């Protein structure tokens, strides 16, 4: 007798996957936990996804589709790359663990290919060689990925720390820095005490890093001309 397909939708599986990723992170995610949350047996998930990696591919494709749909920009290559980077960051910040999914999956889903192609189109008008165009967009998207990932990890780390513990850690850092020599920690100590490290993860920090990348691309173009 042929087994019947379980009565659950693919959209519901994806929606619940995002919920679990937001609660426990990608490290603790499992098909068993997903099935429990959905109220079904784990083997039933394999009607829809051959493996956890296959599910991750679909989630990354969903994020890629959202980015492509939300990205709208005209103007020169710098305006397009800037808008693309801002859009990528915005979408990734809304979907927990989406950065890890994008980094850990192979772009063999259609919207992941569209994502890559749209990114390349941002620099198509430049006089860069094909290899340089690819390197330029990879540098940009890797910057965005790691910026979002670093901020995500920072938030998860401090979400488990109370205000009192955070203040205690801050005090320990000050005592450590004060005990170190000027040569070993002087500049770091000055910046830390002035609160500059609070800029990490902010819009201002993101925009400055993006500006450095765009200036670098512009410099390469000028050198070729």
N, C-alpha and C positions, 0 to 999 in steps of 0.2 A: 504493500500500500504506500502510495507516494505521500511524503510528508507535506503538510500545508505550511505556507509562508505565514510567519507570525503577524498578528494584527497590530502593527506599529509602523509609523511613517519614518522615512529617512530624515525628514526635517526635524522630527521630534528627537531623534538620536543625536543630530548635530547640535540642537539647542541644549539638550541635557549635557552633552560633552563640554560645551562652553561653561555651563554651570559648575561642573566638577573641576574643570581646569582653574576656574576662578577661586574655588574653595581650597583645593589641595595642591595646586601646581601640577606641572607636567610630570614631575618625578613620581608622584603617587598615583597617577592616572592609570587605570587598568580597565580592560573590557569587563572583568568580573564586577568591579565597582559600578561601572556604567550600567550593566544589566540589572544590578540590584536597585539602582536608582529608578530605572525604567519599569521595574516590576516584572522582568522577564528572565528566562534562563540565558546564561552567557552564550551558548551555541546559537541562539536565535539571532544574535547580532551578525553572525556570519552569513546570514541571508543577504545582508546589505553591504557588509565590508569584509573582505577576505582576511584582514588582519588589522591590528592596531595601527600599523604604519599606513595602511590603505585609508583608514579613517582620518589619520593625521593629514594625509595628502588632500582629502576632501575638505577638511577644515581650512587648510592653507589656501586651497583654491577659492573657498568662500571669502576669505580675507582679501585675496588678490582681486576678486570680482568687485568687492566693495571699493577698493582703492581706485580701480579703473573707472567705475561709475561716478565716483565723487570728484575725480580729478578733472578740472576744467581750467585751461589756461591758454592765453594767447600771448604774443610778444616774442622777444628774442629767446635764445636758448637759456640765458640766465634766469629769466622770469619763469620759464617753463620748469627748469630744474628745481628752482626754489619752491614753486607751487607743488611740484610732485613730492618733494621731500616733506613739506608741511602736511600734505594729504596722507602720505604713508605714516608719518608719526601719529597723526590724529586717529587713523583707523586702528593702528596697532595698540594704541593706548586704551581703546575701547574694548578690545578682545583679549582677555587674559591668556598669557602664554603664546599669543599669536606670533611674537617675534621668534621664539624658539621653534615654533612649527614651520615658519618660513625658512629658517636657517637649517633645519634638520630634514627637510623633504626635497625630493628631486622634482624640478618643474615639468612634470609630465601631464599635468592637468591643463585643460584649455585656457582657463582664466589666469593661471600662473604664467602661461606663455604670453597671453595678452598683456599681463603686467610687465613682463620683461621687454616686450616689443614696444609698449607705450613709453617706457623709460628711455629706451634707445632713440625713439623718435624725437625726444627733447633735444638731443645733440646732433640730429641728422643734418641740420643746416650749417654746422660748424665745418671748418676746413680740416678738422682732425682726421687722421687715418682711421680705418675701421678698428684696428686694434686699440687705438687710443680712445675711441668713442666707447668701446666696451669697458676699458679700464676706468674711464671717467665716471660712468654710471655705476659701476661696481663699487668704486670708492665712495660715492655718494650714498648708495643704498646701505652699504656696510656701516657707514657712519650713523645713519638713522637707526639701523637695527641695534647697534651696540649702545647708542644713546638711550633708546627706549628700554632695552634689556637691563642696563645698569640702573636706571631709575626704578624699574620694576623690582629688581633684586634688593635695592636699598629700601624700598617701601615694605617689602615682605619681611626684611630683617628687623626693621624698627617697629613693625606692627605687633611684634611679640614682646617688645620692651616697654615697660611702663615709663611714665614721665620721670619718676624718681630714679629709675635705673639709667635712663638716658642722661640725666644730670650727673649721676655718679660716673658714668663713662666719660662724660665731658671733663669732669674734674680730674680723672685719671690721665686723660690725654694732656691736659695743661701741666700736671705735675711731671709727666714724662718729658714734655718739650722743654720745660724750665730746667730740667736736670741735664739736658743735652747741651753741647757746646754750640757756639754761634756758627762754626764751620759746618757742623753736622745738621743743624736744624733751624738756623737763624731765619732764613727766608720762609720756610714752611711755618714756623712758629708765628711770625709776623702776620702772614696771610690767615692762619687759623684763628688767631685772636681777634683779627679785624672782621671776621665773619665772611670772608670771601668764599669759603667752601660751601656756604649756604646757597651759592649760585648754581651748584651742581644740579642738573635736572630741570632747570628753569628755562623759560622761553628765551631769555636773554643769552643764556649759555648755548642753547641750541642754535640760535641765529648767528652767533659769533663763529661757531665751528663750521656752519654751513657757508658762511662768508669766506672763510679761509680756503675751503675746497673750491669754491667758484673762482676765487682769485688765482688759485693754482692752475685751474683749467685755462683761465684767460691768459695766464703767463705763457703756457705751452703754445697757445694759439698765436700769441704775439711773436714768440721766438720762431715759429714756422714762417711767419710772414716777413 
